Amino acid sequence: MRLIVNTSSLFAGGGVQVALSFLEECKLYTENEYYVFVCTSINDQIDVSSYPDNFKFYLIERKNNVIKNILFLQKILSKLEKEINPDCVFTIFGPSYWTPKKPHLLGFATGHYIYPESPFFQKISAFDRIKWELKKRLHLFFYKRNAQFFHIETHDAKKRLAPFLGASPNNIFVVSNTYSPFFNYPLKKENILRDKRENTIRFLILSAYYSHKNLDILNKVIPILREKGIDNVEFVTTLSREVYEEKFTEDAKCYMYNIGPVLAKDCPKLYSECDFLFLPTLIECFSANYPEAMKMNKPILTSDLPFARGLCEDAALYFDSDNPEDISLKIINIIGDRQLQEKLVENGKRRLKDFLTAKERAGEYLKICRQISLK
């Protein structure tokens, strides 16, 4: 199969991790030819020379202006498709802003559009709600125009996506997210984090800054922890320096350790140097943080929302993501309860078996592409 793998619409976050993992696993499926459209974020993290001869890479650099970027993508990607003449096109996550002539599998991962009941929309301003509504309508136009086949990461999301797109459920495929193959490699010896102070407990927040990630809640949680006499907690963040300085109070920073963005290959080591995963998100279709933490035997503290419970089940301690008092109490609860920590880790090991491996996920994507290429 001649397959175009389109990552040109990706910028940061989980989509980049999925793309990197998929490309790595495709090395094992040698019967295909891969023509990979890479965004800058992907290009910066892969070694093209490590890929065999059945891979060919094309760097697609985004334009700063939205309209110029859409027009640019439509022109350059159509030109490349004509030259390559693939059997199928696979866009990791959309919208792609481009309608291929060949069968097109397009990923969907924007929970904002299919979970309107999320507390996220109660927290943002009326102006921001209007912006999200306009963005949703624009993206809906392109999703419906750009593809006939879609993939999404949970069955609950599929039930919501079909009516949103007006698409047949038969054309929507569920392929679970998972941890990347980097989590199967031996850990590197050099530490990423500074040495711990004695008795310090580290909560990892492995995320770029997006408003729906709810990271600002730390500005309210940390003072409560301090009032309750908890002084040995450290929240490890992976934010840009500019965002870190702008979004967090000086009081909050006393309990935070920001190391800046990290490469996908360094994530397993980062987990190993922390004690818990902390994810106060308000809305997701899926988060690979959950299976990653399970793989690394780390207890999970996360938002008490349907998508989180659907993914973690009994392998997490849940809190009200809009209630800093409840979050603080759950943090105090888990750091003082070794038995609870061990129970969550064991439950996570069992739950992890329900997720695909990175190789299995790649195989599912390729099977779907092969299937739709025959239609």
C-alpha positions as CSV (number, residue, x, y, z in Angstrom):
1,M,0.0,0.0,0.0
2,R,1.2,3.5,-0.9
3,L,0.2,5.6,2.1
4,I,0.4,9.3,2.7
5,V,0.8,10.0,6.4
6,N,-0.2,13.6,6.9
7,T,0.9,15.4,10.1
8,S,0.9,18.9,8.7
9,S,-2.0,20.0,10.9
10,L,-0.3,19.1,14.1
11,F,1.4,21.7,16.4
12,A,2.0,20.4,19.9
13,G,0.6,18.1,22.6
14,G,-0.8,14.6,22.3
15,G,-1.3,14.6,18.6
16,V,2.4,14.9,18.0
17,Q,3.1,12.0,20.4
18,V,0.6,9.8,18.5
19,A,2.3,10.7,15.2
20,L,5.8,10.0,16.4
21,S,4.7,6.6,17.8
22,F,2.8,5.7,14.7
23,L,5.8,6.5,12.4
24,E,8.2,4.5,14.7
25,E,5.9,1.4,14.6
26,C,5.4,1.7,10.8
27,K,9.1,0.6,10.4
28,L,7.8,-2.9,11.3
29,Y,5.3,-2.9,8.5
30,T,7.7,-3.1,5.6
31,E,5.2,-4.1,2.9
32,N,4.0,-0.5,2.6
33,E,5.5,2.7,1.1
34,Y,5.1,5.7,3.4
35,Y,5.1,9.3,2.2
36,V,5.1,11.4,5.3
37,F,4.1,15.1,5.4
38,V,5.8,16.4,8.6
39,C,5.1,19.5,10.5
40,T,7.9,21.4,12.2
41,S,7.1,19.8,15.6
42,I,7.5,16.3,14.2
43,N,10.5,17.2,12.1
44,D,12.4,18.5,15.2
45,Q,11.9,15.1,17.0
46,I,12.7,12.5,14.4
47,D,15.9,11.3,12.8
48,V,15.0,10.8,9.2
49,S,18.1,8.8,8.6
50,S,16.9,6.1,11.0
51,Y,14.0,5.2,8.7
52,P,14.3,2.6,5.9
53,D,14.0,3.2,2.2
54,N,10.3,2.8,2.1
55,F,9.8,6.1,3.9
56,K,10.0,9.5,2.2
57,F,9.6,12.7,4.2
58,Y,8.3,16.1,3.1
59,L,8.6,19.1,5.5
60,I,5.4,21.2,5.5
61,E,6.0,24.5,7.3
62,R,2.9,26.3,8.5
63,K,2.1,29.9,7.6
64,N,1.3,32.3,10.4
65,N,-1.8,33.7,8.8
66,V,-4.8,31.3,9.1
67,I,-6.2,31.9,5.6
68,K,-2.7,31.8,4.0
69,N,-2.0,28.6,5.8
70,I,-5.2,26.9,4.6
71,L,-4.6,28.0,1.0
72,F,-1.0,26.9,1.2
73,L,-1.9,23.5,2.5
74,Q,-4.6,23.0,-0.2
75,K,-2.2,23.8,-2.9
76,I,1.0,22.0,-1.8
77,L,-0.7,18.9,-0.5
78,S,-2.8,18.4,-3.6
79,K,0.3,18.8,-5.7
80,L,2.2,16.2,-3.7
81,E,-0.8,13.8,-3.8
82,K,-0.9,14.0,-7.5
83,E,2.8,13.2,-7.8
84,I,2.7,10.3,-5.2
85,N,-0.6,8.8,-6.4
86,P,-1.2,7.0,-3.1
87,D,-3.8,4.3,-2.3
88,C,-4.9,6.1,0.8
89,V,-4.3,9.3,2.9
90,F,-4.1,9.1,6.7
91,T,-4.2,12.5,8.5
92,I,-3.3,11.7,12.2
93,F,-5.6,14.4,13.5
94,G,-7.5,17.2,11.7
95,P,-8.9,19.3,10.5
96,S,-6.6,18.8,7.5
97,Y,-7.9,21.9,5.5
98,W,-7.3,19.7,2.4
99,T,-9.5,17.3,0.6
100,P,-7.5,14.5,-1.0
101,K,-8.8,12.8,-4.1
102,K,-8.0,9.3,-2.7
103,P,-9.8,7.7,0.3
104,H,-9.0,9.8,3.4
105,L,-8.9,8.6,7.1
106,L,-9.0,11.7,9.3
107,G,-8.4,11.7,13.1
108,F,-10.7,13.7,15.4
109,A,-9.5,14.7,18.9
110,T,-11.2,18.0,19.8
111,G,-13.4,17.2,22.8
112,H,-14.7,20.7,23.0
113,Y,-17.0,20.1,20.1
114,I,-18.6,16.9,21.4
115,Y,-18.7,17.5,25.1
116,P,-20.6,20.8,25.4
117,E,-21.6,20.0,29.0
118,S,-17.9,20.3,30.1
119,P,-17.3,22.7,33.1
120,F,-14.7,24.3,30.8
121,F,-17.5,26.3,29.1
122,Q,-18.8,27.6,32.5
123,K,-15.3,28.9,33.4
124,I,-14.5,30.9,30.3
125,S,-15.9,34.3,29.4
126,A,-18.9,34.9,27.1
127,F,-16.5,36.2,24.5
128,D,-14.4,33.1,24.6
129,R,-17.5,30.9,24.3
130,I,-18.4,32.8,21.1
131,K,-14.9,32.3,19.8
132,W,-15.1,28.5,20.5
133,E,-18.5,28.4,18.7
134,L,-17.1,30.1,15.6
135,K,-14.1,27.8,15.7
136,K,-16.3,24.8,16.0
137,R,-18.4,25.9,13.0
138,L,-15.3,26.5,10.9
139,H,-13.8,23.2,11.8
140,L,-17.0,21.3,11.3
141,F,-17.1,22.7,7.7
142,F,-13.7,21.4,7.0
143,Y,-14.2,18.0,8.7
144,K,-17.2,17.3,6.6
145,R,-15.6,18.6,3.4
146,N,-12.2,17.0,3.9
147,A,-13.0,13.3,4.6
148,Q,-15.6,10.6,4.6
149,F,-13.8,8.3,7.1
150,F,-12.8,9.2,10.6
151,H,-11.0,7.7,13.6
152,I,-11.5,8.6,17.2
153,E,-10.1,7.2,20.5
154,T,-13.1,6.0,22.6
155,H,-16.5,4.5,21.9
156,D,-18.2,7.2,23.9
157,A,-16.6,9.9,21.7
158,K,-17.7,7.9,18.6
159,K,-21.4,8.1,19.8
160,R,-21.1,11.8,20.0
161,L,-19.0,12.4,16.8
162,A,-21.5,10.7,14.4
163,P,-24.3,13.2,15.0
164,F,-21.9,16.1,15.2
165,L,-20.5,15.3,11.7
166,G,-23.7,13.9,10.3
167,A,-21.6,10.8,9.5
168,S,-22.5,7.2,9.4
169,P,-21.2,5.3,12.4
170,N,-19.9,2.7,9.9
171,N,-17.4,5.3,8.7
172,I,-16.1,6.1,12.2
173,F,-13.4,3.8,13.6
174,V,-12.3,3.6,17.2
175,V,-8.6,3.1,17.8
176,S,-7.5,3.6,21.4
177,N,-4.6,5.8,22.3
178,T,-1.8,4.3,24.3
179,Y,1.7,4.9,25.6
180,S,4.5,5.4,23.0
181,P,7.2,2.8,22.2
182,F,9.7,4.9,24.1
183,F,8.1,3.5,27.3
184,N,9.4,0.1,26.3
185,Y,13.0,1.2,26.1
186,P,15.5,1.1,29.0
187,L,15.6,4.4,30.9
188,K,18.5,6.6,30.3
189,K,20.9,7.0,33.3
190,E,21.1,10.8,33.4
191,N,18.4,12.5,35.5
192,I,16.2,15.2,34.0
193,L,15.2,16.8,37.3
194,R,17.4,18.3,40.0
195,D,18.0,16.2,43.1
196,K,15.0,16.0,45.4
197,R,14.9,17.6,48.8
198,E,14.4,15.1,51.6
199,N,10.8,13.9,51.7
200,T,9.7,15.9,48.7
201,I,6.7,14.4,46.8
202,R,6.5,15.2,43.1
203,F,3.3,15.4,41.1
204,L,3.9,15.4,37.3
205,I,1.8,17.6,35.0
206,L,3.0,16.5,31.6
207,S,1.2,19.0,29.4
208,A,1.5,22.0,27.2
209,Y,-0.6,25.0,28.4
210,Y,-4.2,25.0,27.1
211,S,-7.1,26.7,28.9
212,H,-9.0,23.4,29.1
213,K,-6.1,21.7,30.9
214,N,-7.1,23.8,33.9
215,L,-3.5,24.3,35.1
216,D,-4.3,27.7,36.6
217,I,-6.1,25.8,39.4
218,L,-2.7,25.4,41.0
219,N,-2.9,29.1,42.0
220,K,-5.7,28.2,44.3
221,V,-4.7,24.7,45.3
222,I,-1.2,25.5,46.5
223,P,-2.2,28.2,49.1
224,I,-4.6,25.7,50.6
225,L,-1.9,23.1,50.9
226,R,0.3,25.6,52.5
227,E,-2.5,26.6,55.0
228,K,-2.9,22.9,55.9
229,G,0.8,22.5,56.7
230,I,1.8,20.6,53.5
231,D,5.2,21.9,52.5
232,N,6.8,18.9,50.8
233,V,4.8,18.8,47.6
234,E,6.3,19.8,44.2
235,F,4.3,20.1,41.0
236,V,6.6,19.4,38.0
237,T,5.4,21.2,34.8
238,T,6.6,21.2,31.2
239,L,5.6,24.7,30.1
240,S,7.4,27.3,28.2
241,R,9.1,29.9,30.4
242,E,6.9,32.7,29.1
243,V,3.7,30.8,30.0
244,Y,5.0,29.7,33.4
245,E,5.9,33.3,34.3
246,E,2.6,34.7,33.1
247,K,0.1,32.2,34.3
248,F,1.2,31.4,37.9
249,T,1.5,33.5,41.0
250,E,4.7,33.8,43.0
251,D,3.1,31.8,45.8
252,A,2.2,29.0,43.5
253,K,5.7,28.9,42.0
254,C,7.1,28.1,45.4
255,Y,5.6,24.7,45.1
256,M,6.3,24.3,41.3
257,Y,9.3,23.1,39.3
258,N,9.0,24.0,35.6
259,I,11.5,22.3,33.3
260,G,10.2,23.5,30.0
261,P,8.9,21.4,27.1
262,V,10.4,17.9,26.9
263,L,10.9,15.5,23.9
264,A,8.7,12.4,23.7
265,K,11.7,10.2,24.2
266,D,12.4,11.8,27.6
267,C,8.9,11.3,29.0
268,P,9.5,7.9,30.5
269,K,12.5,9.1,32.5
270,L,10.5,12.1,33.7
271,Y,7.8,9.8,35.0
272,S,10.4,7.7,36.8
273,E,11.6,10.8,38.7
274,C,8.1,11.7,39.9
275,D,5.7,10.1,42.3
276,F,2.2,10.8,40.9
277,L,0.5,11.9,37.8
278,F,-1.7,15.0,38.3
279,L,-4.2,15.9,35.5
280,P,-6.8,18.5,36.4
281,T,-8.2,18.7,32.9
282,L,-11.7,19.8,32.1
283,I,-12.2,18.2,28.7
284,E,-10.5,15.5,26.5
285,C,-11.3,12.8,24.1
286,F,-8.4,10.8,25.5
287,S,-5.1,11.5,27.3
288,A,-2.1,9.3,26.8
289,N,-1.0,10.4,30.2
290,Y,-3.2,7.8,31.8
291,P,-1.8,4.7,30.1
292,E,1.7,6.3,30.4
293,A,1.3,6.6,34.2
294,M,-0.1,3.1,34.4
295,K,2.9,1.8,32.5
296,M,5.3,3.6,34.8
297,N,3.5,2.4,38.0
298,K,2.5,5.9,39.1
299,P,-0.8,6.6,40.9
300,I,-3.1,8.9,39.1
301,L,-5.0,11.9,40.4
302,T,-7.4,13.4,37.9
303,S,-10.7,15.1,37.3
304,D,-14.0,13.4,38.1
305,L,-15.4,13.6,34.6
306,P,-17.0,10.8,32.5
307,F,-14.1,10.6,30.0
308,A,-11.6,10.2,32.8
309,R,-13.6,7.5,34.6
310,G,-14.2,5.7,31.3
311,L,-10.4,5.5,30.7
312,C,-9.1,5.0,34.2
313,E,-12.0,3.2,35.9
314,D,-10.7,2.2,39.4
315,A,-7.0,3.1,38.6
316,A,-7.3,6.8,39.7
317,L,-8.3,9.0,42.6
318,Y,-10.8,11.5,41.3
319,F,-11.4,15.1,42.4
320,D,-13.8,17.9,41.5
321,S,-11.7,19.8,39.0
322,D,-13.3,23.1,39.8
323,N,-13.0,22.8,43.5
324,P,-9.5,23.6,44.9
325,E,-10.5,22.6,48.4
326,D,-11.4,19.1,47.1
327,I,-8.3,18.8,45.1
328,S,-6.2,19.7,48.1
329,L,-7.9,17.2,50.3
330,K,-7.4,14.4,47.7
331,I,-3.7,15.3,47.4
332,I,-3.3,15.1,51.2
333,N,-5.3,11.9,51.2
334,I,-3.1,10.1,48.7
335,I,0.3,11.2,49.9
336,G,-0.6,9.9,53.4
337,D,-2.1,6.6,52.3
338,R,0.5,4.1,51.0
339,Q,-2.1,1.3,50.7
340,L,-4.2,3.5,48.4
341,Q,-1.2,4.3,46.3
342,E,-0.4,0.6,45.9
343,K,-4.0,-0.2,45.1
344,L,-4.2,2.4,42.3
345,V,-0.9,1.1,40.8
346,E,-2.2,-2.5,40.8
347,N,-5.5,-1.4,39.3
348,G,-3.6,0.5,36.7
349,K,-1.5,-2.5,35.7
350,R,-4.7,-4.5,35.2
351,R,-6.4,-1.6,33.3
352,L,-3.4,-1.2,31.0
353,K,-4.0,-4.6,29.5
354,D,-7.2,-3.3,28.0
355,F,-5.3,-0.7,25.9
356,L,-3.6,-1.5,22.6
357,T,0.2,-1.5,22.5
358,A,1.8,1.1,20.2
359,K,2.4,-1.7,17.6
360,E,-1.1,-2.9,17.8
361,R,-2.5,0.7,17.4
362,A,-0.3,1.2,14.3
363,G,-1.5,-2.1,12.9
364,E,-5.2,-1.0,13.4
365,Y,-4.6,2.3,11.6
366,L,-3.0,0.5,8.7
367,K,-5.7,-2.1,8.5
368,I,-8.4,0.7,8.3
369,C,-6.4,2.5,5.6
370,R,-6.1,-0.7,3.6
371,Q,-9.8,-1.4,4.1
372,I,-11.0,2.1,2.9
373,S,-8.5,2.1,0.0
374,L,-10.6,-0.7,-1.5
375,K,-13.8,1.3,-1.4
